[in-house]
Amino acid sequence: MNKALRPIIFAGTSISHEDAKKILDVNVKYSQPVFRCNIQKAVQEGYNVIGIIDGIFFDKTAVAHKEIIKAIKSGVIVVGGCSMGALRAAELDTYGMIGVGKIYEWYRDGVIEADDEVAVATNPDTFEPVSNPMVNIRETLNAACEEGIVDSDTRDLLMGIAKKTHYTERTYFGVVKQGVKDGVLSSDVGDVLVGYCKEHEVDVKRNDAIAVLEKVKEILDS
């Protein structure tokens, strides 16, 4: 690791600090999901490699574009992906922010646009998610369709139900339960689908969180 580089990672929802340390541990500061003024404070404290994975969307003021731009202009390397990191990277890659992962690419290319695609409700003490993000639900339902558990029409209707559900209440169980209530699928198929989603979730957010950690590791090792 380049001793002149001081990294800090903002995470805790899409991947726990404990799991993140298994990928990137040496002399890395892990902090809670980022919100307004955290980047400015990190720069003032001497951190010059910043990884943004998770952030606060609604409970506190979100991290500002201008503080990230200011950090980049001062020579700080800022890497983003997964959740808030993906949103800001898609908006600020032209200013030099480094974006990684599928979700960043989806936002960059206009495949998805809304903040609620990555938003989840969290435990206020641990920041662990207590709902499921739309990006994961969509990919998991696509996988269930490919496995023949549901057909494409049912998949699309369930995606519609999920999208209409507030992000704080989005869960696989809740979406399927509403689908059964609406006659989109039978209760038997619903049980199979819920089991599949729990056991075989396509966790895009976690995969992209790992991509951020690996990118920061690459920078530190260069």
C-alpha positions in Angstrom: 0.0 0.0 0.0 1.2 3.5 -0.8 1.8 5.1 2.6 0.9 8.5 1.3 -2.7 7.3 0.6 -5.2 7.4 3.4 -8.5 5.6 2.5 -11.9 5.9 4.1 -14.9 3.9 3.0 -18.6 4.9 3.7 -20.6 1.7 4.0 -22.6 -0.5 6.4 -25.9 -1.3 4.6 -25.1 -3.0 1.4 -22.1 -4.8 3.0 -21.2 -4.9 6.6 -17.9 -3.4 7.8 -16.9 -6.9 9.0 -17.4 -8.4 5.6 -15.7 -5.4 3.9 -12.6 -5.9 6.0 -12.3 -9.4 4.6 -11.7 -7.8 1.2 -9.9 -4.6 2.2 -8.6 -4.1 5.7 -5.1 -2.7 5.9 -5.1 0.9 7.3 -8.6 1.5 5.9 -11.1 3.6 8.0 -14.7 2.4 7.7 -17.4 4.8 8.5 -21.2 4.7 8.5 -23.2 5.5 5.4 -22.3 9.0 4.1 -24.4 12.1 4.5 -24.0 15.9 4.0 -20.6 17.3 5.1 -19.0 13.9 5.7 -16.8 14.2 2.6 -15.6 17.6 3.6 -14.8 16.4 7.1 -12.9 13.3 5.7 -10.8 15.6 3.5 -10.1 17.9 6.5 -8.9 14.9 8.5 -6.4 13.9 5.8 -8.2 11.1 3.9 -7.3 11.3 0.2 -8.9 8.1 -1.1 -12.7 8.0 -0.5 -14.9 5.1 -1.3 -18.7 5.8 -1.3 -20.9 2.7 -1.1 -23.9 3.5 1.1 -25.4 6.9 2.0 -28.3 8.4 3.8 -31.1 9.4 1.5 -34.0 10.8 3.5 -33.4 10.7 7.2 -30.6 13.2 6.8 -29.5 15.5 4.0 -27.7 13.6 1.3 -24.1 14.1 0.5 -23.7 17.2 -1.7 -22.4 17.1 -5.2 -20.3 20.2 -4.6 -18.4 18.7 -1.6 -17.4 15.7 -3.8 -16.4 18.0 -6.6 -14.4 20.1 -4.2 -12.6 17.0 -2.9 -11.7 15.8 -6.4 -10.4 19.2 -7.4 -8.1 19.1 -4.3 -6.6 15.9 -5.5 -8.6 13.4 -3.6 -9.5 10.1 -5.4 -13.3 9.4 -5.0 -14.7 6.0 -6.0 -18.4 5.3 -6.0 -20.7 2.4 -6.7 -23.6 0.3 -5.4 -26.0 2.7 -3.8 -25.4 6.4 -3.0 -22.0 5.9 -4.5 -23.5 4.8 -7.8 -25.9 7.7 -7.9 -23.2 10.3 -7.3 -20.7 8.6 -9.6 -23.2 8.6 -12.5 -23.7 12.3 -11.9 -20.1 13.3 -11.3 -18.0 10.9 -13.4 -17.4 13.8 -15.8 -15.8 15.7 -12.9 -13.4 12.8 -12.2 -15.3 10.6 -9.8 -14.6 6.9 -10.5 -17.8 4.8 -10.9 -17.8 1.0 -10.8 -20.4 -1.7 -10.9 -23.6 -2.5 -12.7 -25.8 -0.1 -10.8 -23.5 2.8 -11.6 -23.6 1.8 -15.3 -27.5 1.6 -15.2 -27.7 5.1 -13.8 -25.1 6.4 -16.1 -26.8 4.9 -19.2 -30.4 5.9 -18.1 -31.5 2.3 -17.6 -32.7 3.4 -14.1 -33.2 6.9 -12.8 -35.0 7.1 -9.5 -33.2 7.2 -6.2 -35.7 4.6 -4.8 -34.1 1.9 -7.0 -31.4 1.5 -4.4 -33.0 2.9 -1.3 -33.9 0.6 1.6 -35.2 1.0 5.2 -32.4 0.3 7.7 -32.0 -0.5 11.4 -31.1 2.9 12.9 -28.5 1.3 15.2 -26.7 -1.0 12.8 -27.6 0.4 9.4 -28.5 -3.1 8.2 -31.3 -3.3 5.6 -34.8 -4.3 6.7 -36.3 -4.0 3.2 -35.2 -5.2 -0.2 -33.9 -2.8 -2.9 -35.7 -2.6 -6.2 -32.5 -3.3 -8.2 -32.2 -6.7 -6.4 -35.9 -7.5 -6.7 -35.9 -6.9 -10.4 -32.8 -9.1 -11.0 -34.1 -11.8 -8.7 -37.4 -11.9 -10.4 -35.7 -12.1 -13.8 -33.7 -15.1 -12.5 -36.9 -16.7 -11.2 -38.4 -16.3 -14.6 -35.4 -17.9 -16.3 -35.7 -20.8 -13.8 -39.3 -21.3 -14.9 -40.8 -20.5 -11.5 -42.9 -17.6 -13.0 -43.6 -16.6 -16.6 -42.6 -13.3 -18.0 -46.1 -11.7 -17.7 -46.2 -12.7 -14.0 -42.7 -11.4 -13.5 -43.6 -8.0 -15.0 -46.7 -7.7 -12.9 -44.8 -8.4 -9.8 -42.1 -5.9 -10.7 -44.9 -3.4 -11.1 -46.2 -4.2 -7.7 -42.7 -3.8 -6.2 -42.2 -0.4 -8.0 -45.5 0.9 -6.6 -44.6 -0.1 -3.1 -42.8 2.4 -1.0 -39.1 1.6 -0.6 -39.4 1.2 3.2 -42.0 -1.6 2.7 -40.5 -3.4 -0.2 -39.8 -7.0 0.6 -40.0 -10.2 -1.4 -42.7 -11.6 0.9 -44.7 -8.4 0.7 -44.6 -8.2 -3.1 -45.6 -11.9 -3.5 -48.3 -11.6 -0.9 -49.8 -8.6 -2.8 -49.4 -10.6 -6.1 -51.4 -13.5 -4.6 -54.1 -11.0 -3.3 -54.3 -9.4 -6.8 -54.6 -12.8 -8.5 -51.3 -12.4 -10.3 -50.1 -15.9 -9.1 -51.4 -18.7 -6.9 -50.5 -19.1 -3.2 -48.6 -22.3 -4.0 -46.5 -20.6 -6.7 -46.1 -17.7 -4.3 -44.6 -19.9 -1.6 -42.1 -21.4 -4.1 -41.2 -17.9 -5.3 -40.6 -16.5 -1.8 -38.4 -19.4 -1.0 -36.4 -19.0 -4.2 -36.0 -15.2 -3.6 -34.7 -15.9 -0.1 -32.3 -18.6 -1.1 -31.2 -17.3 -4.4 -31.4 -13.5 -4.3 -29.4 -11.7 -7.0 -27.7 -9.3 -4.6 -26.5 -6.7 -7.1 -25.9 -4.1 -4.4 -23.5 -6.4 -2.5 -21.7 -7.3 -5.7 -21.2 -3.7 -6.5 -20.1 -2.9 -3.0 -17.4 -5.5 -3.4 -16.5 -3.9 -6.8 -15.9 -0.5 -5.0 -13.7 -2.2 -2.4 -11.7 -4.0 -5.1 -11.2 -0.7 -7.0 -10.0 1.1 -3.9 -7.6 -1.8 -3.2 -6.3 -1.6 -6.8 -5.6 2.2 -6.2 -3.9 1.6 -2.9 -1.7 -1.2 -4.4 -0.7 0.8 -7.5 
